[in-house]
Amino acid sequence: RGAYDFGEDSLNSVGYTMLNGEDFDGAIAVFRANTEKYPESANVWDSLGEAYVQAGRDVEAIEAYQRSLALDPENENAAEMVEQLRGN
């Protein structure tokens, strides 16, 4: 019997593999699933924001990064990305 690991880190790894292969829609789907499974994880929201940026979906990226910041106000990457995306 095989077992699959659908933990936060494993899903993020799958998402980044897809993102690195430029499968933006696939990566976004995996990261969205991760945010649904782990909605209180700042890291998964940050990862979703990164996927949106690479897909050119800046408005959604800002929303994801803001959610990450709400969960972890010390997330410097998310704060920097929000500023950058807003053109500040």
C-alpha positions in Angstrom: 0.0 0.0 0.0 1.4 3.3 -1.0 0.8 6.3 1.1 0.7 9.9 0.0 1.8 12.8 2.1 -0.6 15.7 1.8 1.1 17.8 4.5 1.8 21.5 4.2 5.4 21.1 3.3 4.8 18.3 0.8 2.1 20.2 -1.0 4.3 23.3 -1.1 7.1 21.2 -2.6 4.7 20.0 -5.4 3.6 23.6 -6.0 7.1 24.8 -6.3 8.0 22.0 -8.7 5.2 23.0 -10.9 6.1 26.7 -10.6 9.7 26.0 -11.5 8.4 24.2 -14.6 6.3 27.2 -15.5 3.0 25.5 -14.9 1.6 28.5 -13.3 -2.1 27.4 -13.3 -1.1 24.0 -11.8 1.1 25.7 -9.1 -1.7 28.1 -8.2 -4.1 25.2 -7.9 -1.8 23.3 -5.5 -1.0 26.4 -3.4 -4.8 27.3 -3.3 -5.5 23.7 -2.0 -2.7 24.2 0.6 -4.3 27.4 1.8 -7.7 25.6 2.1 -6.1 22.8 4.1 -3.8 25.0 6.2 -5.6 28.5 6.2 -3.6 29.6 9.3 -0.2 29.1 7.7 1.5 32.3 6.7 3.9 30.3 4.6 1.4 28.8 2.3 -0.2 32.2 1.6 3.2 33.6 0.8 3.8 30.7 -1.6 0.5 31.4 -3.3 1.5 35.1 -3.6 4.7 34.1 -5.3 2.8 31.9 -7.8 0.4 34.7 -8.6 3.4 37.1 -9.2 5.0 34.7 -11.6 1.7 34.3 -13.4 1.4 38.1 -13.7 -1.7 38.2 -11.5 -0.6 41.1 -9.2 -3.9 41.9 -7.6 -4.3 38.4 -6.4 -0.7 38.3 -5.3 -1.2 41.3 -3.1 -4.2 39.7 -1.5 -2.3 36.5 -0.8 0.7 38.4 0.6 -1.6 40.5 2.8 -3.2 37.4 4.2 0.3 36.1 4.9 1.1 39.3 6.7 -2.1 39.2 8.8 -1.0 35.8 10.0 2.7 36.7 10.4 3.3 40.4 10.7 7.1 39.6 10.7 7.0 38.2 7.2 9.5 40.5 5.6 9.2 38.9 2.1 5.4 39.4 2.1 5.8 43.1 3.2 8.4 43.8 0.6 6.4 42.1 -2.1 3.2 44.1 -1.3 5.3 47.3 -1.5 6.9 46.3 -4.7 3.6 45.3 -6.3 2.0 48.5 -5.3 4.9 50.4 -6.8 6.1 51.9 -3.6 
